[in-house]
Structure formats: C-alpha cells, structure tokens
Amino acid sequence: MPVASPAPSSRARYLAALAALVAAGAALRIAGAGGDLWYDEIWSLDIAATGPAAILFGAPQDNNHVLNSLWLWLVGPAAPERLMRAASIAWGVATIPAAAAVARAAAGPAAGLAAAALFAVAYPFVLYGSEARGYAGLILALVVATGALARVGADPHDGRARWIFAGALAFGAFSHLTMAPAAMVLSGAALVAVHARWRDARRTGRTAARLASAGFLGLAAPLGALAWGALATRSLRTGYLHPFDLEALGEGMGRMALATLGLPDSAPPLAGLALAVLIGAAAVALAPRGWRAFAGAALVGFPALAVLGRLPNPHIPRFHLAAAVVLTLVLAAAFGRLWTSGRQARAAALAVLTALLAGGLWQDTILLERHRGDYRGAVAAMAGAGVVRVGSNLPNEASRMTRYYAPRAGAFRIAPEAEWRADPPDCYLLIEDRTRPSAAGPAATVASRAYDRLASFETAPLSGYRWTVYRPAR
C-alpha cells in the first residue's frame, strides 16, 4: 500500500532533517578518508596505472573494481589521499538519501529518516564510503536495487522499477562483481514477495522472465568486459583465496554483524551473528509485508548462497556487505511501522535506534583515530633503526607497501623468506589482518635469533593491517 504524502510543513521538516543527516554522513566520510592508503588501495593504484583500456579489458582480476580504478587513473597516484577516495565519498554520501527514499516508500517518513541515520553513521558504510575501493559503489547499488525490486514485488508490471534495477546492477557490477550473485538473491526475494501476494504461478513466472531480462541487460557490459579481458589475456587473476568452511563463514558474517550493530570488534563473532539474527527475526515480524522476503534474503538467502556455492574467502567481513545493507533497510522499515504503533512502541523503537547509532559513532571514532594504519610511521621507524633487509610473514604485502612508502622514509628491501631464514634480517615485520589476528608479543624468534618489538601500529576494524616492527635483541 502506498504511503501517504506528508503535509507541506511536515515535508519541509523531513527534508531539513534528511539534509542534516546527509551532512553528518558526509562529514564522517571526509574525516574518515584521511590517513595512509592500505594494501588493497595501493594495489588498486597499481591497476589504475595500466590505463583505461586495460582497466576495462586488460586487467581481469577480482581487485580491479572498475569504476574505482578509472577514478584513480583520472586523479593519478600523486593525488592527496582524500582525492583518491573522493569517488567513494560521493557514492557513500549518495547512499544516505537513496536509503531514505527506499525506506520512506516502504513505511513512511520515520522509516526514511531512520534509514538515513543508520546509513550515515553505521561503521561499515562510513568505512567503505571513505576508502579508495569499489565497495561504496556496491553499497549504493544494493540500496537502489533493493528498492526497485521491492517495487516489483508490490507491482510486477512496474517497468520503470525493472529499468532502475538493471541500471543499479550495471553500476554495482562495475563497482564490485559480488553485485551479480547478490542480485540473484534479491531477485529471488522479489519473486517470493510476488507469489505471496497473488498466489499465481503464471504471474510469478512472467515476473521471473522480466527480471531475468533486466538482469541480462544490467550485467551484459560488466561481465562482457571481464570475459573480453579474460579471453584476451588468457587469465583471470585473483588474490589469496581461502577455501570455504562453515567456521570461516560464521566468522566473516559475525564480524560484519558486530560492525553493523556498532559492537566491539573484540567481541566473539558468533555472538554478533546471533544478535543480528535475533534483531533480524524481530524485524521480519515488524516490517511491511512485502519486505519480509527481503529480510529472509538477508538472514537466509545470502548465507545459503555462500554455502551452496562454497564461495571462497568467507572469513572476510566485507564480502557479506549485501546482507548488512538489506538488513539495515529492513530495520528502518520496521522502525517506521513501530513509530506509528503507539507511544510504547515508539519509545522502544527510539531506544533501539539510539543504541545502534551510538555504537556506530563509537566505532567511527576508532576509524578517525587510527585510520587504516600508520604505514609511514612504520617505514620511518625501520629506516630510523638503520634497516636494510626486512623479513616478513607476508612478503608480498610488505614489498608492495614499502615500495610505496619507502621513498619518503629511506631505502631498504624485503628479503625472500628463504634468504632471511638462512641469514637473520635487520628487522622483522609482522603483518596482521584484524579478521584473523595473531599474537604480537614483546619478543619474537626469527631464524634462531631473538628479536625485540620496536613499535606497533594499529588499524581500524575491517580495514588495513596491524604492523609490528621487531629488531634484533641486543
């Protein structure tokens, strides 16, 4: 059922509140875009240096987020960090009014403002909305695609919604290729909503055919460019691929749940996942009828896709962004319904929303304090200690990042593992991914020689590496 339009005065207050939330979200993203580039961003710079033709057709690899790579090529490797991240900032800010429009159409102005507040403040959306990668574009595309498919679920003959879905699919896939499988799950949710509404198999089948056509139209260009590049180069390169397992899936989804709900990254991932399931289940009961299928997509559809497809790298939280985006939209829609359900329901909804926003802001302060790591500081510490040869547990990552920062702090090289195990290096660089932390104690043993910790450099959750520099004990 369409939501009634507010009175002019109410509309003015709504727009003023929305503008304030957009401004707050923009400020958080601009502030969060400061600090050093981390490994994946530097890797993206290397891809961008190949030029637009190679970006589109000659770099078929999972780290080539095409629209982001084109932006990095345009601004160049000497641009300030915030300029390199400006495209993501713009897409992240645009997500806020887009989410408000989707939620408002579902459950009224209160839902719209709740969605705007959550997408403005929630940590994953601020983090990826201020990083020189393709995830901000993916998040925006997921929001727009979900809104379009919700309209299809309510009216299968809405041709404009299908065109919007196709456009969002193209933009999302050029931002990050995980848009394609996410769109499959969301399309399935729309079909469930259509069938639940009309109980007509023929209508559902016709809607499926129309969505398939829209999906083909949206994916033709991004997947065609990828296929062309793979055929031309006879390769399809990927980074490190962790095999699928359920424990890793629970860890990745749990850490994304912790971040989305504004909970400490140090909490057990399964506790975050359990809480997200509980909140999501409540939202299923409270959300508008047509949105329950999308809640099911977030809680069941995306995990089922990962399990059935045995998708690699399930421990990486950002690969579960689609579930976080859809669940946040469902929560906003549920808030809108509670807002109109009486004083007690409104108070409960406000309490939950306030807790989510407070947790998100707390996580955002960690990003503003630590950014994505202090790699200049680490390189300077090694150079100041007279380092020439460096050993590391992740030599590829260490080599790419020190090549980027070393000209500013001194020259040294990353020794191959076989070399430094036979001949102890001048220092040892321990690189840790916060999704799988290891002990960085005050001492280490490298090639039978004792090393003392020189300095540690922290990073924010879900992004960047923790660097600990060790030097030979004296």
N, C-alpha and C positions, 0 to 999 in steps of 0.2 A: 504494500500500500504506500503511495507517495506521501512524503512528509509535507505537511502544510507549510507554506512560506510564512516567515515571521513578519510582524508589523514593521513599518519603516524604521521606527525608533529602535526596535529590537535588532533589526538588521544592522543598523549603524553601530550598536554596541557590539554585536557579533564581529563585524569587520574590524572594529578597533581592537578587540581582544585578540583576534586572529593576527592582526598586524604586529601586535606586541609579542606574541609567541613566535612569529616568523623572525622578528628582530632578535629575540633572545637566542633562537636556534642559530641564526647567522653569526651572532657574536661568539657563541660557544665553538662553532666550527672554525671561524677565523682564528680564534685563540688557539684551538687545538691543532691548527695547521702549522704552527711554529715548530722549531726543533729540527734535528737531523733527519735525513732520509734513512730508512732502514733497508735491509737487504732486498726485499721484493720491489721496493720503489727504485732502487739503483738498478736492479735487473731490468725493470721497465724502461729506464733511461737508456740502457744498452740496446734494447729492442727498438726504441724510438729513433736511435741514431742511424738505423738502416734506411730510413726514409719512408714516405707514404706508400709507395708501391709495394715495398717489401712488407710493411706493416699489414697491408690488406691481403697480399697474395704470397708473400715470401717468408713469413715467419709463423708457420703453423705450429704453435705451441700454446700450452694452457696458460702461460704467463703473459701472453700477448692479449691484453684487454684493449681491443682495437681503438675505441673512442679515446680512451685514456692515453694510449700510445701516440695517437695522432696529436693530441693536445701537447704532450711532452715534446714531440718533434717540433711543433709550432713555436713553443716558447724557448726551446733549446736547453742544453744541460747547464748553462751558466745562470739561468734564471733563479731568483730567490725561491726558497722552499715554498712559501705561500703561493707564489705564482704558479709553480709546478702543480700545486694542489688546488688551484682555483676552479678547475672544471668540476672536481669532486665537491668542492664547497658549493658551487652553483647548483649541482644536482641534489645535494643534500638539503639545501635550503628550499628548493622547489618541491621536495618531497613533503614538506610540512603542510602547505596549503592543499597539495594533492590528496594527502591523507585526510585532511579536514573535509574536503569535498566528498570523498568516498564515504566516510563515516556519517556525515550530515545527511547524505542521501539515504543512508540505511536507517538512522534512528534519531535524526533531528539535530538542532544546533548544539545541544550539550555534548552529544557524541562527537560532533565535528571539532569542538574546542578541546575535548579530551584527547582525540587523536592528534591534533596539532601539538598539544603539550607533550604527549608521550614521544612523538617523533622528533620534537625539538630537543628533548632532554635525554632520552634513553641512551645509555652509553654506546651500544653498538652502532646506532645511527649517527651519533656525533663522531665516533672514532672513524668509521668508514666514510663519513661525509667530510673528512678533513685529511684524507690520505690519497696520495697520487697513485691510485689503482682504480679498477673498474667497479668496485662494489657499491659506490654511491649511485652510479647509474643503474645498477641492478636493482637496488632497493626502490628507487623511483619507478622503474618499470614494473616491479612486482606490485607496488601500490596501485598504479594505474590499471594494470591488467586485472587485478582482483576486483577493482571497482567495475570495470567493464564486464567481467564475467558474472558479477552479482546482478548486473542489469539484464544480462542474457538469461540468468536463472529466473528472474521475475517476468521477463518477456522474451521468449525465444525468437521473436520476429524483429527484435531491435537491431537493425542492420548497422546503425551508427556505432553501437557498442562493439560489434564484431570488428569494425574498422579500427576502433580505438585499441582493441585487443591486439590486432595484427601489428599496428604501429608500435605499441608497447613491447611486443615480442621482438620486433626487429631492433629497437633501441636497446632492450635488455640483453639480447644475444650479442650485439656488438660491444656491449659493456662487459659482459661475462657470460660464457657459454652455459653456465648452470641455469640460465634462464629457460633453456629448452626443456629439460626434464621438469623444472618447477611448473612450467606452463601446462605440461601434461597432467600433473596432479590437480592443478587449479581448474582445468577444463573438465576433468572428471567430477570435481565438486559441483561445477555449474550444471552438469548433466544430472547429477543426483538431485540437485535443487529443482530442476525442471520436472523430473519424473515424480518427485514427492509432491509437487504442486498439482500436476494434471493426471498422473497415473495413466499416461498414454504412451505406449511403447513407440508408436509411429512418430509422435511428436518428438520424443526423446531421440529417436534415430535421425530424424531430419536435423535436429539441433546439433547432433554429433557431426553430421556431414558438413554443416555450415562452419562449425568450429574447426574442423579439420582443414577446410579450405582456407580459413583465416590464418590458421597456424602455418600452413604451407606458404602462404603469401608472406607472413612475417619472418619466417626462417629462411626463405629462399636466398636472400642476399648474404646474410652472415654465414650460413652453412655452405653456400656455394663458394664464397671467398675462401673459406677454410679448406674445402675439398680441392679447389684450384691450386692453392698453395701446397697442399699435401702431395698432389699429383706432380706439380712442377718440381718440387724439391725431393720427392720420393721419401718424405719423412713426416712424422708427426711427433714432435718432441714434447716431453713432459718433464716436470721436476720430479723430486722424490715421491714415490707412490708407496704409501703404507697399505698393506693388504687389509681387506675388510675383516673386522671381527666385532662381535657384539659389545665387548668391553670398550673398545675404542669408540664405537658409535655412542654408547652411553656417556663416555667422557666428553666427546665433542658436543653432543646435544645438551649435556648438563652444563658445560661451561658457557654455552650460548644462552641457556636459560638463566644462569646466575647473572650474566651481564645484562640481559634484557630486563630482569626484575630488579636490578640495582643492588644485588647481593655481593658480598666479598668474593673475590676470585679464589681466595684460600679455602672457601667452604667446599665440602665434598660435592663433586659434580652431580652425583646421583641424587643428592638432596635437592639441588636446584632443579633437576629434571622432574622429581616427584612433585615439588611445589608448583612448577609450571603446569603439570598435568592436572593437579587439583584446581588451580585457578582457571585453566582452560575448560575443564569439565563444568565448573560453575558458569563460565561464560557461555557454554553451549546451551545451558538451560535458560539463560537470561537474554541471549542475543535474539534479534529478529529471526523469524522462522527461516527465511531464505538464506541466512548467514550460518545456520548450523552446519550445513555441508562444508563450508569453508573452515569452520572450527575443526571439523573432522579431518580435513586435509592437513591442517597444522599438527594435530595430535596423532593422527594415524597415517595419513597418506604419504607425507614426506618420509617418516621413518620406514614405512613399508617399501617405498621405492628404494631406499638405501639398502635394505635387507635383501629384497628380491634381486636388485641389480648388483649386489655385492660391490657397491661403489667404493673406490679407494679413498684413502685419507679421511676416514670418518671421524678421526680424533680432532680434526681441525675445526674449531667452532664456526669460522666464517662460512663454511660450506653448508651450514644449517640456517643461513640468514632467511631463507624463504619461510620457514616455519615461524621464525621470530616476527617477521613482517606481518604475516597473516594473523597470527595470534594477537598481535598488538591492535590490529584493526578490529578484530572480534571483541577484544576487551573494551575498546572505545565504544563500539555499538552497544555492548551490554551496559556500559555506564550511561549511555543515552536513555536506555529503557528504564534503568533504575531511577534516573533523575526525575522522571515523570510518574513514579510509583508511590509517592508519599514521602513524608518527612524522614521517617526512619530509614527507608531505602536510600534516600538522597544522602543522608549522613554517612551511611555505610559506604556508598559509592565514593564520596569525597575522601573518606579515611583511606580507602584502598588506593585511590589515585594519588593522594598526597604522599603515601608511603612509597609508591613507585617513583614519583618524581624526586622525592628526597634521596632515594637510593641512587637514581640516575645522576643527580647533581653531585653526589658524593664521589661516584666513580669518575665523573667528568673532571673533578678537581685533581684526581690522580693523573689523568692524561695531561692536564695543563701543567702539572708539576714535573712529571717525568718525560713527557712526550713519548717518542718511540725508541728512546735510548740516547745515550751521550757517547756517540762513537768518535767524535772529535776529541772528547776528553780522554777516551781510552787510547786512541792513537797517540795523543800528546804524552800520556803517561808512559807509553812504551818508548817513544822517542826520547823523552827526558831521562829514561833509565839506560840510554845508550844501546838499545836493542838493535841487532842486525838481523838475526834469524829468529823466526817465530814458529813455534809448533802450536797446533790447534786440533781440537776434536772435530771441527767442521772446517777443513782447509779450503773448500770451495767458497763458502760463505765468507771466511776470513779474508781470502785473497781478493774477492770482488770488492768488499767494503774497504779494505785497507788501500787498494789501488785508488779508490775514490777519494778517501780522506788523507792518505799519506802525503801527497804533495804539499798539503797545508801544514804538516807537522813533522816531517822528516822521512827519510827513505829507509826501508827495511823490506824484507821479503818473507813470505810464508814458505817454510820448508816442507817438502813432501814428508809424509809420515815415515816412510822407510828411512829417510835421512835422519830425522830428529830422534827416532827410536835408537838409532845406532850412535848418534852423536848429540847429546842433550842440547836443546836450543837455548838462546839467550833469554827467552821468556816463553811462557805457555799461556795461550789464550783459550779459556774455557767459554764456549758459546752455548747458551741455554735458551731453548724455546719454552716460554712460560706454560704452554699447554702440556709439556712433559718435562717439568723441572727435575734437575738432579742436584746432588749436594755440592755446594761450592764452599768447601771448608777453608779454614785459615792456612792449610798446607796441602800440598799435592806431591806425588812422586811421579817423575817423568824420566823414562829410560834409566831407572835405578838411581836417579838423583833427586834430592829433596828440593822442593820449591815452596816459597812463602808467598802469600797473597799480597800483591802490591796495591790493587784497587779494584773495586766492584762498581759497576754502572748499571743501575736498574732501568726498567722499562715499564710501560703501562700494560695492563692486561690485554690479551688478544692480538697484540701487535708488537713487533720488534723483538730483539734478542737481549737477554741479560749477558753482559760481558764481564768476566773476571780475569784480571791480568795477574799472572804469577811470575816471579823471578827466582833465580837460583838462591837457595838458602846460603847464608854466609856463616 
